[in-house]
């Protein structure tokens, strides 16, 4: 269709809209929906983006029903509940992260809804030192032993996060089930999606990793002091 023909068609449509309240409502609905789509192009975080997607779908649904345009109505009536569900998911995640932050919770329980559960028998090696760190774990039940340092992971604690974010992605320790255990895990793709979609989640993950690194430094410092402090009993005996 040529530009003059488009102008004529547009003029005809606007004229019809002015003379019909229904067409006027349809025109306003589609204009608002278009504005929301345009604004969403400049939004970087997921929650505002979902809100704009919902509002634009409402506008397109109204236009599809009033004009009527059944393909548009069907498409956006399908997209609307999907976007509402995804928005509710992001809001729940944000609330969990904020609650964990306010309580100083570094356990990682707030990640549980996004993780997959697996039951493991005693003696099962979850990962070995030097393996690729492609998953992050949460112990739901049982006991996990970090073999090289003889430390146990308690239920509710997250582990494996250091290798998950390390440049070489290699496991520093071996994790073995000291008894029958239930372990939850989240893969890299899901973790990255949550990290980039929700800034609060990203900051909480950074806090989690920093807290674990701080604990490791404190433990190593204590071991170093213990190893370098002379034994007074042994010195006296000599």
ROSE-4610 file (N, C-alpha, C; in Angstrom, 1 decimal, always signed):
// ROSE-4610
residu = [X/X/X/X/X/X/X/X/X/X/X/X/X/X/X/X/X/X/X/X/X/X/X/X/X/X/X/X/X/X/X/X/X/X/X/X/X/X/X/X/X/X/X/X/X/X/X/X/X/X/X/X/X/X/X/X/X/X/X/X/X/X/X/X/X/X/X/X/X/X/X/X/X/X/X/X/X/X/X/X/X/X/X/X/X/X/X/X/X/X/X/X/X/X/X/X/X/X/X/X/X/X/X/X/X/X/X/X/X/X/X/X/X/X/X/X/X/X/X/X/X/X/X/X/X/X/X/X/X/X/X/X/X/X/X/X/X/X/X/X/X/X/X/X/X/X/X/X/X/X/X/X/X/X/X/X/X/X/X/X/X/X/X/X/X/X/X/X/X/X/X/X/X/X/X/X/X/X/X/X/X/X/X/X/X/X/X/X/X/X/X/X/X/X/X/X/X/X/X/X/X/X/X/X/X/X/X/X/X/X/X/X/X/X/X/X/X/X/X/X/X/X/X/X/X/X/X/X/X/X/X/X/X/X/X/X/X/X/X/X/X/X/X/X/X/X/X/X/X/X/X/X/X/X/X/X/X/X/X/X/X/X/X/X/X/X/X/X/X/X/X/X/X/X/X/X/X/X/X/X/X/X/X/X/X/X/X/X/X/X/X/X/X/X/X/X/X/X/X/X/X/X/X/X/X/X/X/X/X/X/X/X/X/X/X/X/X/X/X/X/X/X/X/X/X/X/X/X/X/X/X/X/X/X/X/X/X/X/X/X/X/X/X/X/X/X/X/X/X/X/X/X/X/X/X/X/X/X/X/X/X/X/X/X/X/X/X/X/X/X/X/X/X/X/X/X/X/X/X/X/X/X/X/X/X/X/X/X/X/X/X/X/X/X/X/X/X/X/X/X/X/X/X/X/X/X/X/X/X/X/X/X/X/X/X/X/X/X/X/X/X/X/X/X/X/X/X/X/X/X/X/X/X/X/X/X/X/X/X/X/X/X/X/X/X/X/X/X/X/X/X/X/X/X/X/X/X/X/X/X/X/X/X/X/X/X/X/X/X/X/X/X/X/X/X/X/X/X/X/X/X/X/X/X/X/X/X/X/X/X/X/X/X/X/X/X/X/X/X/X/X/X/X/X/X/X/X/X/X/X/X/X/X/X/X/X/X/X/X/X/X/X/X/X/X/X/X/X/X/X/X/X/X/X/X/X/X/X/X/X/X/X/X/X/X/X/X/X/X/X/X/X/X/X/X/X/X/X/X/X/X/X/X/X/X/X/X/X/X/X/X/X/X/X/X/X/X/X/X/X/X/X/X/X/X/X/X/X/X/X/X/X/X/X/X/X/X/X/X/X/X/X/X/X/X/X/X/X/X/X/X/X/X/X/X/X/X/X/X/X/X/X/X/X/X/X/X/X/X/X/X/X/X/X/X/X/X/X/X/X/X/X/X/X/X/X/X/X/X/X/X/X/X/X/X/X/X/X/X/X/X/X/X/X/X/X/X/X/X/X/X/X/X/X/X/X/X/X/X/X/X/X/X/X/X/X/X/X/X/X/X/X/X/X/X/X/X/X/X/X/X/X/X/X/X/X/X/X/X/X/X/X/X/X]
num = [1/1/1/2/2/2/3/3/3/4/4/4/5/5/5/6/6/6/7/7/7/8/8/8/9/9/9/10/10/10/11/11/11/12/12/12/13/13/13/14/14/14/15/15/15/16/16/16/17/17/17/18/18/18/19/19/19/20/20/20/21/21/21/22/22/22/23/23/23/24/24/24/25/25/25/26/26/26/27/27/27/28/28/28/29/29/29/30/30/30/31/31/31/32/32/32/33/33/33/34/34/34/35/35/35/36/36/36/37/37/37/38/38/38/39/39/39/40/40/40/41/41/41/42/42/42/43/43/43/44/44/44/45/45/45/46/46/46/47/47/47/48/48/48/49/49/49/50/50/50/51/51/51/52/52/52/53/53/53/54/54/54/55/55/55/56/56/56/57/57/57/58/58/58/59/59/59/60/60/60/61/61/61/62/62/62/63/63/63/64/64/64/65/65/65/66/66/66/67/67/67/68/68/68/69/69/69/70/70/70/71/71/71/72/72/72/73/73/73/74/74/74/75/75/75/76/76/76/77/77/77/78/78/78/79/79/79/80/80/80/81/81/81/82/82/82/83/83/83/84/84/84/85/85/85/86/86/86/87/87/87/88/88/88/89/89/89/90/90/90/91/91/91/92/92/92/93/93/93/94/94/94/95/95/95/96/96/96/97/97/97/98/98/98/99/99/99/100/100/100/101/101/101/102/102/102/103/103/103/104/104/104/105/105/105/106/106/106/107/107/107/108/108/108/109/109/109/110/110/110/111/111/111/112/112/112/113/113/113/114/114/114/115/115/115/116/116/116/117/117/117/118/118/118/119/119/119/120/120/120/121/121/121/122/122/122/123/123/123/124/124/124/125/125/125/126/126/126/127/127/127/128/128/128/129/129/129/130/130/130/131/131/131/132/132/132/133/133/133/134/134/134/135/135/135/136/136/136/137/137/137/138/138/138/139/139/139/140/140/140/141/141/141/142/142/142/143/143/143/144/144/144/145/145/145/146/146/146/147/147/147/148/148/148/149/149/149/150/150/150/151/151/151/152/152/152/153/153/153/154/154/154/155/155/155/156/156/156/157/157/157/158/158/158/159/159/159/160/160/160/161/161/161/162/162/162/163/163/163/164/164/164/165/165/165/166/166/166/167/167/167/168/168/168/169/169/169/170/170/170/171/171/171/172/172/172/173/173/173/174/174/174/175/175/175/176/176/176/177/177/177/178/178/178/179/179/179/180/180/180/181/181/181/182/182/182/183/183/183/184/184/184/185/185/185/186/186/186/187/187/187/188/188/188/189/189/189/190/190/190/191/191/191/192/192/192/193/193/193/194/194/194/195/195/195/196/196/196/197/197/197/198/198/198/199/199/199/200/200/200/201/201/201/202/202/202/203/203/203/204/204/204/205/205/205/206/206/206/207/207/207/208/208/208/209/209/209/210/210/210/211/211/211/212/212/212/213/213/213/214/214/214/215/215/215/216/216/216/217/217/217/218/218/218/219/219/219/220/220/220/221/221/221/222/222/222/223/223/223/224/224/224/225/225/225/226/226/226/227/227/227/228/228/228/229/229/229/230/230/230/231/231/231/232/232/232/233/233/233/234/234/234/235/235/235/236/236/236/237/237/237/238/238/238]
x = [+0.9/+0.0/+0.9/+0.6/+1.4/+1.1/+2.0/+1.9/+0.6/+0.3/-1.0/-2.2/-2.2/-3.3/-3.3/-2.1/-2.1/-2.6/-2.3/-2.8/-4.3/-4.8/-6.3/-7.0/-6.4/-6.9/-6.9/-5.8/-5.6/-6.6/-6.8/-7.8/-9.2/-9.5/-10.8/-11.0/-10.0/-10.1/-10.3/-9.5/-9.6/-11.0/-11.5/-12.8/-13.9/-13.8/-14.7/-14.6/-13.4/-13.2/-13.9/-13.8/-14.4/-15.9/-16.5/-17.9/-18.5/-17.6/-18.0/-17.3/-18.0/-17.4/-16.6/-17.1/-16.4/-15.1/-15.1/-13.9/-12.9/-13.4/-12.6/-11.9/-12.6/-12.0/-10.9/-11.3/-10.3/-9.0/-9.2/-8.0/-7.2/-7.8/-7.1/-6.4/-7.0/-6.4/-5.2/-5.2/-4.1/-2.9/-3.3/-2.2/-1.5/-2.3/-1.7/-0.8/-1.3/-0.6/+0.8/+0.7/+1.9/+2.9/+2.4/+3.3/+4.0/+3.3/+3.8/+4.9/+4.7/+5.7/+6.9/+6.7/+7.9/+8.7/+8.0/+8.7/+9.5/+8.9/+9.6/+10.9/+11.1/+12.4/+13.5/+13.2/+14.2/+14.4/+13.6/+13.6/+14.6/+15.5/+16.5/+16.2/+15.4/+15.1/+13.7/+13.6/+12.5/+11.1/+11.0/+9.7/+9.0/+9.7/+9.0/+8.7/+9.5/+9.3/+8.0/+7.8/+6.6/+5.4/+5.5/+4.3/+4.0/+4.9/+4.7/+4.1/+4.6/+4.0/+2.6/+2.2/+0.8/-0.1/+0.4/-0.4/-0.6/+0.5/+0.3/-0.6/-0.6/-1.5/-2.9/-3.2/-4.5/-5.0/-4.1/-4.5/-4.8/-4.0/-4.2/-5.5/-5.7/-6.9/-8.2/-8.1/-9.3/-9.5/-8.4/-8.5/-9.0/-8.5/-9.0/-10.4/-10.9/-12.4/-13.3/-12.8/-13.6/-13.6/-12.5/-12.4/-13.3/-13.5/-12.7/-11.6/-10.6/-9.5/-9.2/-9.8/-9.7/-8.3/-7.5/-6.1/-5.3/-5.5/-4.8/-5.4/-6.7/-7.4/-6.9/-6.8/-6.4/-4.9/-4.1/-2.6/-2.4/-2.9/-2.6/-3.5/-4.6/-5.3/-4.5/-3.7/-2.8/-1.6/-1.0/+0.2/-0.1/-1.3/-1.6/-1.4/-2.0/-1.8/-0.3/+0.4/+1.8/+2.6/+2.4/+3.1/+2.8/+1.5/+1.1/+1.7/+1.8/+2.5/+3.9/+4.6/+6.0/+6.3/+5.4/+5.6/+5.4/+4.4/+4.2/+5.4/+6.0/+7.2/+8.4/+8.6/+9.7/+9.4/+8.2/+7.9/+8.1/+7.7/+7.9/+9.4/+10.2/+11.6/+12.2/+11.8/+12.3/+12.0/+10.7/+10.4/+11.2/+11.4/+12.3/+13.7/+14.2/+15.6/+15.7/+14.7/+14.7/+14.6/+13.7/+13.5/+14.8/+15.5/+16.7/+17.8/+17.8/+18.8/+18.6/+17.3/+17.0/+17.3/+17.2/+17.5/+18.9/+19.7/+21.1/+21.3/+20.3/+20.3/+21.2/+22.3/+23.2/+23.1/+22.0/+21.9/+21.5/+20.8/+20.4/+19.0/+18.3/+17.0/+16.0/+16.2/+15.4/+15.6/+16.6/+16.8/+16.0/+15.5/+14.8/+13.8/+12.9/+11.8/+12.4/+13.6/+14.2/+15.1/+15.2/+16.2/+15.5/+16.2/+15.7/+16.3/+15.4/+15.8/+16.2/+17.2/+17.7/+18.1/+17.7/+18.1/+19.4/+20.3/+21.6/+21.9/+22.5/+22.9/+24.2/+24.4/+25.7/+26.8/+27.9/+29.1/+29.1/+28.0/+27.9/+28.8/+29.6/+30.4/+29.7/+29.3/+28.6/+29.4/+30.6/+31.6/+33.0/+34.0/+35.4/+36.2/+37.3/+38.2/+38.8/+38.6/+39.1/+38.0/+36.8/+35.6/+35.2/+34.4/+33.8/+32.7/+32.6/+31.6/+30.4/+29.5/+28.4/+27.1/+27.1/+25.8/+26.1/+25.1/+25.2/+24.2/+24.6/+23.8/+23.3/+22.2/+21.7/+21.3/+21.8/+21.5/+20.2/+19.2/+17.9/+17.8/+18.5/+18.4/+19.7/+20.2/+21.3/+22.6/+23.7/+25.0/+26.0/+26.6/+27.6/+29.0/+30.0/+31.3/+32.2/+32.9/+34.0/+35.3/+35.6/+36.6/+38.0/+38.5/+39.9/+40.1/+39.0/+39.1/+38.4/+37.7/+37.0/+35.8/+35.2/+34.1/+32.8/+31.7/+30.4/+29.5/+28.7/+27.6/+26.4/+25.7/+24.5/+23.3/+22.2/+20.9/+20.6/+20.2/+19.8/+21.0/+22.2/+23.3/+23.5/+24.0/+24.3/+25.8/+26.2/+27.6/+27.9/+29.2/+29.5/+29.5/+29.3/+29.1/+30.4/+31.5/+32.8/+33.3/+33.2/+33.6/+32.6/+31.4/+30.3/+30.6/+31.3/+31.6/+33.1/+33.9/+35.4/+35.8/+36.8/+37.3/+37.5/+38.2/+38.5/+37.4/+36.3/+35.2/+35.5/+36.6/+37.0/+36.6/+36.2/+35.9/+37.2/+37.2/+38.3/+38.4/+37.2/+37.1/+36.2/+36.3/+35.4/+34.2/+33.0/+31.8/+31.3/+31.2/+30.7/+29.6/+28.6/+27.5/+28.0/+28.0/+28.3/+27.2/+26.0/+24.8/+23.8/+22.7/+21.7/+21.2/+21.2/+21.0/+20.0/+19.4/+18.5/+19.2/+19.6/+20.3/+19.5/+19.5/+18.8/+19.9/+19.7/+20.7/+20.0/+20.8/+20.4/+21.5/+21.1/+22.1/+22.5/+23.6/+24.1/+23.1/+22.4/+21.5/+20.4/+19.8/+18.7/+19.3/+20.5/+21.1/+21.4/+21.9/+22.3/+21.0/+19.9/+18.7/+18.1/+18.1/+17.6/+18.5/+19.8/+20.8/+20.6/+20.4/+20.3/+18.9/+17.9/+16.5/+16.1/+16.8/+16.4/+17.6/+17.8/+19.0/+19.1/+18.0/+18.0/+18.6/+18.2/+18.8/+20.3/+20.7/+22.1/+22.9/+22.4/+23.2/+23.2/+22.1/+22.1/+23.1/+23.2/+24.2/+25.6/+25.9/+27.2/+27.5/+26.5/+26.6/+26.9/+26.2/+26.4/+27.8/+28.3/+29.7/+30.7/+30.5/+31.4/+31.5/+30.3/+30.2/+30.9/+30.8/+31.5/+33.0/+33.4/+34.9/+35.4/+34.7/+35.1/+35.3/+34.3/+34.4/+35.6/+35.9/+37.1/+38.4/+38.4/+39.6/+39.8/+38.7/+38.8/+39.3/+38.7/+39.1/+40.6/+41.1/+42.5/+43.4/+43.0/+43.8/+44.0/+42.9/+42.9/+43.8/+43.7/+44.6/+46.0/+46.3/+47.7/+48.2/+47.4/+47.9/+48.1/+47.3/+47.4/+48.7/+49.0/+50.2/+51.5/+51.5/+52.7/+52.9/+51.9/+52.0/+52.7/+53.8/+54.6/+53.8/+54.0/+53.3/+54.0/+53.4/+54.1/+54.5/+53.7/+54.0/+55.2/+55.2/+56.3/+57.6/+57.5/+58.7/+59.3/+58.4/+58.9/+59.6/+59.0/+59.6/+60.9/+61.2/+62.5/+63.5]
y = [-1.2/+0.0/+1.2/+2.2/+3.4/+4.3/+5.3/+6.2/+7.1/+7.6/+8.3/+7.5/+6.2/+5.3/+5.0/+4.9/+4.8/+6.0/+7.2/+8.4/+8.5/+8.1/+8.1/+7.1/+5.9/+4.9/+5.4/+6.0/+6.5/+7.6/+8.5/+9.5/+9.0/+8.0/+7.3/+6.7/+6.0/+5.3/+6.4/+7.4/+8.5/+9.1/+9.3/+9.9/+9.0/+7.7/+6.7/+6.7/+6.8/+6.7/+7.9/+9.1/+10.3/+10.2/+9.5/+9.4/+8.2/+7.3/+6.1/+6.0/+6.0/+5.8/+4.5/+3.4/+2.1/+2.2/+2.8/+2.9/+3.8/+4.9/+5.8/+5.1/+4.2/+3.5/+2.5/+1.9/+0.9/+1.7/+2.9/+3.6/+4.0/+4.5/+4.9/+3.7/+2.6/+1.3/+0.9/+0.9/+0.5/+1.5/+2.8/+3.9/+3.7/+3.5/+3.2/+2.0/+0.9/-0.3/-0.1/+0.6/+0.9/+1.7/+2.7/+3.5/+2.6/+1.7/+0.8/-0.1/-0.6/-1.4/-0.6/+0.7/+1.5/+1.8/+2.1/+2.4/+1.1/-0.1/-1.3/-1.5/-0.9/-1.0/-0.3/+0.6/+1.3/+0.8/-0.3/-0.8/-2.0/-2.0/-3.0/-4.1/-3.8/-4.8/-5.5/-6.7/-7.6/-7.2/-6.7/-6.4/-5.3/-4.2/-3.1/-3.6/-4.4/-4.9/-5.8/-6.6/-7.4/-6.6/-5.5/-4.6/-4.0/-3.5/-2.9/-3.9/-5.1/-6.2/-6.4/-6.5/-6.7/-5.5/-4.3/-3.1/-3.1/-3.4/-3.4/-4.5/-5.7/-6.8/-6.4/-5.7/-5.2/-4.3/-3.4/-2.4/-3.2/-4.1/-4.9/-5.8/-6.3/-7.1/-6.2/-5.0/-4.1/-3.7/-3.5/-3.1/-4.3/-5.5/-6.7/-7.0/-6.6/-6.9/-5.8/-4.6/-3.4/-3.2/-3.5/-3.1/-3.9/-5.2/-6.2/-6.8/-7.4/-8.0/-9.3/-10.4/-11.7/-12.3/-12.2/-12.8/-12.0/-10.6/-9.8/-10.1/-10.3/-10.6/-11.9/-12.9/-14.3/-14.3/-13.6/-13.6/-12.9/-11.8/-11.0/-11.5/-12.2/-12.8/-14.0/-14.6/-15.7/-15.2/-14.1/-13.5/-12.9/-12.4/-11.7/-12.5/-13.7/-14.5/-15.0/-15.2/-15.7/-14.6/-13.3/-12.2/-11.9/-12.1/-12.0/-13.0/-14.2/-15.3/-15.0/-14.6/-14.3/-13.1/-12.1/-11.0/-11.4/-12.3/-12.7/-13.5/-14.3/-15.1/-14.2/-13.1/-12.2/-11.4/-11.0/-10.3/-11.2/-12.5/-13.5/-13.6/-13.7/-13.9/-12.6/-11.5/-10.2/-10.2/-10.6/-10.6/-11.5/-12.7/-13.7/-13.2/-12.6/-12.1/-11.0/-10.1/-8.9/-9.5/-10.5/-11.1/-11.7/-12.4/-13.1/-12.1/-10.9/-9.9/-9.2/-9.0/-8.3/-9.2/-10.5/-11.5/-11.9/-11.4/-11.9/-13.3/-13.9/-15.3/-15.5/-16.2/-16.6/-18.1/-18.7/-20.2/-20.5/-19.7/-20.0/-20.6/-20.7/-21.3/-20.6/-19.3/-18.5/-18.9/-19.7/-20.3/-21.5/-22.1/-23.5/-23.6/-22.6/-22.8/-23.0/-22.6/-22.6/-23.8/-24.7/-25.8/-27.1/-28.1/-29.4/-30.3/-31.2/-32.1/-33.4/-34.0/-35.3/-36.0/-37.3/-38.1/-38.9/-38.8/-39.5/-40.4/-41.6/-42.5/-42.1/-42.6/-42.4/-42.9/-42.1/-42.5/-41.9/-41.4/-40.8/-39.5/-39.4/-38.2/-37.3/-36.1/-35.1/-34.5/-34.1/-33.6/-33.8/-33.8/-34.0/-32.8/-32.7/-31.6/-31.5/-30.4/-30.2/-30.3/-30.8/-30.9/-29.6/-29.5/-28.3/-27.9/-26.6/-26.2/-25.6/-26.5/-26.0/-26.0/-26.4/-26.3/-25.8/-25.2/-24.7/-25.5/-25.9/-26.9/-26.3/-27.0/-26.7/-28.0/-28.2/-29.5/-29.3/-30.1/-30.1/-31.0/-32.2/-33.2/-34.1/-34.5/-35.3/-34.6/-35.1/-34.5/-34.7/-33.6/-33.6/-33.3/-34.1/-33.9/-33.3/-32.2/-31.7/-32.4/-33.3/-34.3/-33.7/-32.8/-32.3/-31.6/-30.9/-30.1/-30.7/-31.8/-32.5/-31.7/-30.9/-30.0/-30.6/-30.5/-31.0/-29.8/-30.0/-29.1/-29.4/-28.4/-28.7/-28.5/-29.1/-28.9/-27.4/-26.9/-25.5/-24.7/-25.3/-24.5/-24.7/-23.6/-23.7/-24.0/-24.7/-25.0/-25.2/-25.1/-25.2/-23.8/-22.7/-21.4/-20.8/-21.2/-20.6/-21.0/-22.3/-22.7/-22.2/-22.1/-21.6/-20.3/-19.4/-18.1/-17.8/-18.8/-18.7/-18.6/-17.9/-17.7/-19.1/-20.0/-21.3/-22.3/-22.0/-22.9/-24.2/-24.4/-25.7/-25.8/-27.0/-27.3/-27.3/-26.7/-26.6/-27.8/-28.4/-29.5/-30.6/-31.8/-32.9/-32.9/-33.1/-33.1/-34.6/-35.2/-36.6/-36.7/-37.5/-37.7/-38.6/-38.0/-38.8/-39.7/-39.4/-40.2/-40.0/-40.8/-40.5/-39.1/-38.4/-37.0/-36.6/-35.5/-34.9/-33.6/-33.4/-32.3/-31.6/-30.2/-29.4/-28.7/-28.6/-27.9/-27.0/-26.0/-25.1/-25.0/-25.0/-25.0/-23.5/-23.4/-22.1/-21.3/-21.8/-21.1/-20.4/-21.2/-20.6/-19.6/-19.9/-18.9/-17.6/-17.7/-16.4/-15.7/-16.4/-15.7/-15.0/-15.6/-15.0/-13.8/-14.0/-13.0/-11.7/-11.8/-10.7/-10.1/-10.9/-10.4/-9.6/-9.9/-9.3/-8.8/-7.4/-6.8/-7.2/-7.3/-7.7/-9.1/-10.0/-11.4/-11.3/-10.5/-10.4/-10.0/-8.9/-8.5/-9.5/-10.3/-11.3/-12.4/-12.8/-13.8/-13.3/-12.0/-11.5/-11.5/-11.2/-11.2/-12.6/-13.6/-15.0/-15.5/-15.2/-15.6/-14.9/-13.6/-12.8/-13.3/-13.7/-14.2/-15.6/-16.4/-17.7/-17.5/-16.6/-16.3/-15.8/-14.9/-14.4/-15.4/-16.4/-17.5/-18.4/-18.6/-19.4/-18.7/-17.4/-16.7/-16.7/-16.6/-16.7/-18.1/-19.1/-20.5/-20.7/-20.3/-20.5/-19.7/-18.5/-17.7/-18.4/-18.9/-19.6/-20.9/-21.6/-22.8/-22.4/-21.2/-20.8/-20.4/-19.6/-19.3/-20.5/-21.5/-22.7/-23.4/-23.4/-24.1/-23.4/-22.1/-21.3/-21.0/-21.3/-21.0/-22.2/-21.9/-23.0/-23.7/-25.0/-25.8/-25.6/-24.9/-24.7/-25.9/-27.0/-28.2/-28.9/-28.9/-29.5/-28.7/-27.4/-26.6/-26.8/-26.9/-27.2/-28.6/-29.5/-30.9/-30.9/-30.1/-30.1/-29.4]
z = [+0.0/+0.0/+0.0/-0.9/-1.0/+0.2/+0.4/+1.5/+1.4/+0.2/+0.1/+0.5/+0.1/+0.4/+1.9/+2.6/+4.0/+4.8/+4.2/+4.8/+4.7/+3.6/+3.4/+4.3/+4.4/+5.3/+6.8/+7.2/+8.5/+8.8/+7.9/+8.0/+8.2/+7.4/+7.4/+8.8/+9.3/+10.6/+11.7/+11.7/+12.8/+12.7/+11.5/+11.3/+11.9/+11.6/+12.2/+13.7/+14.2/+15.7/+16.4/+15.7/+16.3/+16.4/+15.4/+15.4/+16.1/+16.7/+17.3/+18.7/+19.8/+21.1/+21.2/+20.6/+20.7/+19.9/+18.7/+18.0/+18.6/+19.3/+20.0/+21.2/+21.9/+23.0/+22.5/+21.3/+20.7/+20.3/+19.7/+19.3/+20.5/+21.5/+22.7/+23.4/+23.3/+23.9/+23.2/+21.8/+21.1/+21.1/+21.2/+21.4/+22.7/+23.8/+25.1/+25.1/+24.5/+24.4/+23.7/+22.6/+21.8/+22.6/+23.4/+24.3/+25.3/+25.9/+26.9/+26.3/+25.1/+24.4/+24.1/+23.7/+23.4/+24.7/+25.8/+27.0/+27.5/+27.3/+27.7/+27.1/+25.9/+25.2/+26.0/+26.9/+27.7/+29.1/+29.5/+30.8/+30.9/+31.9/+32.0/+33.1/+34.0/+35.1/+34.8/+35.3/+34.9/+35.5/+36.7/+37.3/+36.6/+36.4/+35.6/+34.1/+33.6/+32.2/+32.2/+33.2/+33.3/+33.5/+34.3/+34.5/+33.1/+32.4/+31.1/+30.1/+30.2/+29.3/+29.6/+30.9/+31.3/+30.8/+31.1/+30.7/+29.1/+28.4/+26.9/+26.5/+27.1/+26.8/+27.1/+28.2/+28.5/+27.4/+27.0/+25.9/+24.6/+24.2/+23.0/+23.1/+24.3/+24.5/+24.3/+24.9/+24.7/+23.3/+22.6/+21.1/+20.3/+20.6/+19.9/+20.1/+21.3/+21.6/+21.0/+21.0/+20.6/+19.1/+18.4/+17.0/+16.1/+16.1/+16.8/+15.9/+16.6/+15.9/+16.7/+16.2/+17.0/+17.1/+16.1/+16.3/+17.4/+17.4/+18.4/+19.8/+19.8/+21.1/+21.7/+20.8/+21.2/+21.7/+20.9/+21.3/+22.6/+22.8/+24.1/+25.3/+25.0/+26.1/+26.6/+25.7/+26.1/+26.8/+26.3/+27.0/+28.3/+28.5/+29.8/+31.0/+31.1/+32.3/+32.5/+31.4/+31.5/+32.1/+31.7/+32.2/+33.7/+34.0/+35.4/+36.3/+35.8/+36.6/+36.8/+35.7/+35.8/+36.7/+36.7/+37.6/+39.1/+39.3/+40.7/+41.2/+40.3/+40.6/+41.0/+40.2/+40.5/+41.8/+42.1/+43.3/+44.5/+44.4/+45.5/+45.8/+44.7/+44.8/+45.5/+45.1/+45.7/+47.2/+47.6/+49.0/+49.8/+49.2/+49.9/+50.1/+49.1/+49.2/+50.2/+50.2/+51.2/+52.6/+52.8/+54.1/+54.6/+53.7/+54.0/+54.4/+53.6/+53.9/+55.2/+55.6/+56.8/+58.0/+57.8/+58.9/+58.9/+58.0/+57.9/+57.5/+56.8/+56.4/+55.2/+55.4/+54.3/+54.0/+54.5/+54.2/+52.8/+52.1/+50.8/+50.7/+51.8/+51.7/+50.8/+50.6/+49.7/+48.2/+47.9/+46.6/+46.3/+47.4/+47.3/+46.2/+46.0/+45.0/+43.6/+43.3/+42.0/+41.8/+42.8/+42.7/+42.5/+42.1/+41.9/+43.0/+43.5/+44.6/+44.1/+44.8/+44.5/+45.8/+45.9/+47.1/+46.8/+47.7/+47.5/+48.7/+48.4/+49.4/+50.1/+51.3/+52.0/+51.2/+51.2/+50.4/+49.0/+48.5/+47.2/+47.1/+46.1/+45.9/+45.0/+45.5/+44.8/+43.7/+44.1/+43.2/+43.8/+43.0/+43.4/+43.2/+43.9/+43.8/+42.3/+41.7/+40.3/+39.3/+39.7/+38.8/+38.4/+37.3/+36.8/+37.7/+38.2/+39.0/+38.2/+37.8/+36.9/+37.7/+39.0/+39.7/+41.1/+41.7/+43.1/+43.9/+45.1/+45.9/+47.2/+47.7/+49.0/+49.7/+50.9/+51.6/+52.3/+51.9/+52.6/+53.8/+53.7/+54.7/+54.7/+55.8/+55.9/+56.3/+55.8/+56.1/+55.0/+54.5/+53.5/+54.1/+53.8/+54.3/+53.2/+53.5/+52.7/+53.0/+52.2/+52.5/+52.9/+52.1/+52.3/+53.6/+54.1/+55.4/+56.5/+56.3/+57.4/+58.0/+57.2/+57.6/+57.1/+57.9/+57.5/+57.1/+56.1/+55.7/+56.4/+57.1/+57.8/+56.9/+57.3/+56.5/+56.5/+55.3/+55.1/+54.6/+54.6/+54.1/+52.6/+52.0/+50.5/+50.4/+49.3/+49.1/+47.6/+47.3/+45.9/+45.2/+45.9/+45.2/+44.8/+45.5/+45.2/+43.7/+43.4/+42.1/+41.1/+41.5/+40.6/+40.0/+40.8/+40.3/+40.1/+40.4/+40.2/+38.7/+38.4/+37.0/+36.3/+37.0/+36.4/+36.5/+37.4/+37.5/+38.1/+38.8/+39.3/+40.8/+41.2/+42.6/+43.4/+44.6/+45.5/+46.4/+46.7/+47.6/+47.1/+47.7/+47.4/+48.4/+47.8/+48.7/+48.6/+49.8/+49.8/+50.9/+50.6/+51.5/+52.7/+53.9/+55.1/+55.5/+55.1/+55.4/+54.3/+54.3/+53.2/+53.3/+52.1/+52.1/+51.0/+51.2/+50.1/+49.7/+48.5/+48.0/+46.9/+47.0/+46.0/+45.2/+43.9/+43.1/+42.1/+41.6/+40.6/+39.5/+38.3/+37.2/+36.9/+36.1/+35.7/+35.0/+34.0/+33.2/+34.0/+35.0/+35.8/+36.8/+37.3/+38.2/+37.6/+36.4/+35.6/+35.3/+34.9/+34.6/+35.8/+36.9/+38.1/+38.5/+38.4/+38.7/+37.9/+36.6/+35.8/+35.8/+36.1/+36.1/+37.3/+38.4/+39.7/+40.4/+40.5/+41.1/+42.6/+43.3/+44.7/+44.9/+44.0/+44.0/+43.7/+42.8/+42.5/+43.7/+44.4/+45.5/+46.6/+46.8/+47.8/+47.5/+46.2/+45.8/+46.1/+45.8/+46.1/+47.6/+48.4/+49.9/+50.3/+49.7/+50.1/+49.8/+48.6/+48.3/+49.1/+49.4/+50.2/+51.6/+52.2/+53.5/+53.6/+52.6/+52.6/+52.5/+51.7/+51.5/+52.8/+53.5/+54.8/+55.8/+55.8/+56.8/+56.5/+55.2/+54.8/+55.3/+55.1/+55.5/+57.0/+57.7/+59.2/+59.6/+59.0/+59.3/+59.0/+57.9/+57.5/+58.4/+58.8/+59.7/+61.1/+61.5/+62.8/+62.7/+61.6/+61.4/+61.4/+60.7/+60.6/+61.9/+62.7/+64.1/+64.9/+64.8/+65.6/+65.2/+63.9/+63.4/+63.8/+63.9/+64.2/+65.7/+66.5/+68.0/+68.6/+69.4/+70.0/+71.1/+71.2/+72.3/+73.6/+74.6/+75.8/+76.6/+76.5/+77.1/+76.5/+75.2/+74.4/+74.6/+74.7/+74.9/+76.3/+77.3/+78.7/+78.8/+78.1/+78.1/+77.5/+76.5/+75.8/+76.7]
